[in-house]
Amino acid sequence: MNVAIFDLDGTLVDTAPDIIDALNRTLSDLDLSPIDEATGRNFIGSGAKSLVASGLMKSSKIPATESCLEAAYARFITYYTEACAKRSALYPGVREGLDMLQDIGIAMGVCTNKPHALSLDVLDAFGLHKYFRAVVGGDVLPERKPAARHLLETAKRITPEFSHAIMIGDSPTDVAAAQNAAIPIVAVDYGYTTTPPANLGANVVISDMRDLPSVMLKFWKIA
């Protein structure tokens, strides 16, 4: 069986507005200045704790101590859990693209560095959970993207007998994970990355998820 493995933030859902809101509420509690959304988008992709650490560094200009980071991270998780889908939005064409993949028998999953429980909350909020046989958040395994294990374990949880897999993501972390796992990577050009999408090193770059089925069929030559 052929499987498609998706990143979440910046690939399926534009979650940045709610993530940055939660981060700025956390910074405000610490009497630190907020960060703008454009800057915050560049912090997304390596996991929630990394995002909080980057926010603290940007706002305070000094690295956070471990205890400060842990306390700030806990606040962030609380705030984000309260409003993880308030201002977030599904990217255009995502639902239609997932429907198209289902129609041609592609089994799908999500491999994200976002905490697992929050990943499920976001997927449920947008009615996307039904499309995916497996969701593996960033705190499920000892390793996460760009480690190959995170991606390959997701593929196995989709179906242990998978024959081919492909990754769909938006960031250097996604590209590195796919390359480490020796599977093709399709990058979307609308996500969270400071690297121009064409320079990420992906096999293919698309602008609309509805283009994905034809790309996959060409990769696997099953048209």
C-alpha positions in Angstrom: 0.0 0.0 0.0 1.2 3.5 -0.8 1.1 6.0 2.0 1.2 9.8 2.3 2.6 11.4 5.4 1.8 15.0 6.1 3.2 17.7 8.3 0.6 19.7 10.2 1.5 23.3 10.9 2.1 25.3 7.8 1.2 22.4 5.5 -2.5 21.4 6.3 -3.5 24.3 8.6 -2.2 27.8 9.1 -1.9 27.6 12.9 0.5 30.5 13.3 -2.1 33.1 14.5 -3.1 31.0 17.5 0.4 29.8 18.2 1.8 33.4 18.3 -1.2 34.5 20.4 -0.4 31.9 23.0 3.3 32.7 22.9 2.6 36.4 23.3 0.3 35.8 26.3 3.2 33.8 27.8 5.7 36.6 27.2 3.3 39.1 28.7 3.0 37.1 31.9 6.8 37.4 32.1 6.7 41.2 31.5 8.4 40.6 28.1 7.5 42.4 24.9 5.4 40.5 22.3 6.8 39.3 19.0 5.1 40.1 15.6 3.5 37.3 13.7 5.9 37.4 10.8 8.8 36.7 13.2 6.9 34.1 15.1 6.1 32.1 12.0 9.8 31.5 11.5 10.0 29.8 14.9 7.4 27.1 14.0 8.4 23.6 12.9 10.9 22.3 15.5 8.4 21.7 18.3 6.6 23.8 20.9 9.4 24.0 23.4 11.8 25.2 20.7 9.3 27.8 19.7 9.0 29.1 23.3 12.7 29.2 23.7 13.0 31.2 20.5 10.3 33.6 21.6 12.0 34.1 25.0 15.4 34.7 23.3 13.9 37.2 20.8 12.0 39.2 23.4 14.6 39.1 26.3 17.8 39.0 24.2 19.3 36.4 26.5 18.9 32.6 26.6 16.3 31.3 29.1 17.4 29.2 32.0 16.1 25.6 31.9 13.7 26.4 34.8 12.4 29.5 33.1 11.9 27.7 29.8 10.0 24.9 31.5 7.7 27.3 33.3 7.1 29.4 30.1 6.5 26.2 28.1 3.8 25.1 30.6 2.1 28.5 30.4 2.3 28.3 26.6 0.7 24.9 26.4 -2.1 26.0 28.7 -2.9 29.1 26.6 -2.6 27.3 23.3 -4.8 24.4 24.5 -7.5 27.0 25.4 -7.6 28.5 21.9 -5.8 26.3 19.4 -8.3 26.9 16.6 -9.6 30.4 17.2 -7.8 32.2 14.4 -6.2 29.3 12.6 -7.4 28.4 9.1 -7.3 25.4 6.8 -5.3 26.2 3.7 -7.2 26.4 0.5 -7.5 23.1 -1.4 -6.5 20.9 1.6 -9.8 19.2 2.2 -10.4 18.7 -1.5 -6.9 17.3 -1.9 -7.3 14.9 0.9 -10.7 13.7 -0.6 -8.9 13.1 -3.9 -6.2 11.0 -2.2 -8.8 9.0 -0.4 -10.6 8.4 -3.7 -7.5 6.8 -5.3 -6.8 4.6 -2.3 -3.9 6.5 -0.7 -3.6 5.8 3.1 -2.6 8.9 5.0 -1.0 9.9 8.3 0.4 13.0 10.1 3.9 13.3 11.4 4.4 16.5 13.3 6.7 17.9 15.9 3.6 19.5 17.6 2.7 17.9 20.9 0.4 14.9 20.2 -2.6 16.0 22.2 -2.6 19.4 20.6 -2.2 17.9 17.1 -5.4 15.9 17.7 -7.2 19.0 19.0 -6.3 20.9 15.8 -7.2 18.0 13.5 -10.5 17.6 15.2 -11.3 21.3 15.2 -11.1 21.3 11.4 -12.7 17.9 10.8 -9.4 16.4 9.4 -8.8 13.5 11.8 -11.1 11.2 9.8 -8.6 11.3 6.9 -5.7 9.9 8.8 -5.0 6.3 9.9 -2.2 7.5 12.2 -1.1 10.7 13.9 2.3 10.8 15.6 3.1 14.0 17.5 6.5 15.2 18.5 6.3 13.8 22.0 5.3 10.3 21.2 8.7 8.8 20.3 12.2 9.5 21.8 13.1 11.1 18.5 11.2 13.5 16.3 11.8 15.1 12.9 14.3 15.4 11.3 15.0 12.0 12.7 14.1 9.3 10.2 12.5 7.2 12.9 9.6 9.6 13.4 8.7 9.5 9.8 9.1 5.7 9.3 7.2 4.9 12.5 4.4 7.0 11.2 4.4 5.1 8.0 4.3 1.8 9.9 1.4 3.0 12.0 -0.5 3.9 8.9 0.0 0.3 7.7 2.8 -2.1 8.6 2.8 -3.4 5.0 3.4 0.0 3.2 5.2 -0.3 -0.1 6.0 3.3 -0.9 5.8 6.5 1.2 6.0 10.1 0.4 6.3 13.1 2.8 4.4 16.4 2.4 5.8 19.4 4.4 6.8 23.0 4.3 10.1 23.3 6.1 13.8 22.3 6.1 12.9 20.0 9.0 10.4 18.1 6.9 12.9 17.9 4.0 15.7 16.6 6.2 13.4 14.0 7.8 12.3 12.7 4.4 15.9 12.6 3.2 17.0 10.8 6.3 14.3 8.3 5.8 15.1 8.0 2.1 11.6 8.8 0.9 10.5 11.5 -1.6 9.4 14.9 -0.2 6.8 17.3 -1.7 7.1 20.8 -0.3 4.2 23.3 -0.3 5.2 26.9 -1.1 3.0 28.6 1.5 4.3 27.4 4.8 6.7 28.5 7.5 10.3 28.7 6.3 12.8 31.4 5.8 14.3 29.3 3.0 12.7 29.9 -0.4 10.6 26.8 -1.1 12.4 26.2 -4.4 15.7 26.0 -2.4 14.5 23.5 0.3 15.8 20.5 -1.6 12.3 18.9 -2.1 11.7 16.6 -5.0 8.6 18.7 -6.0 7.2 22.0 -4.9 3.4 22.6 -5.1 1.1 25.6 -4.4 -2.1 23.7 -4.0 -2.8 20.4 -2.3 -5.2 19.5 -5.1 -2.1 19.0 -7.3 -0.8 16.3 -5.0 -2.6 13.3 -6.4 -1.2 13.7 -9.9 2.3 14.3 -8.4 2.1 11.0 -6.4 0.8 9.0 -9.3 3.8 10.2 -11.3 6.2 9.3 -8.5 4.8 5.8 -8.1 3.9 5.3 -11.8 0.5 3.9 -10.9 -1.6 6.2 -13.1 
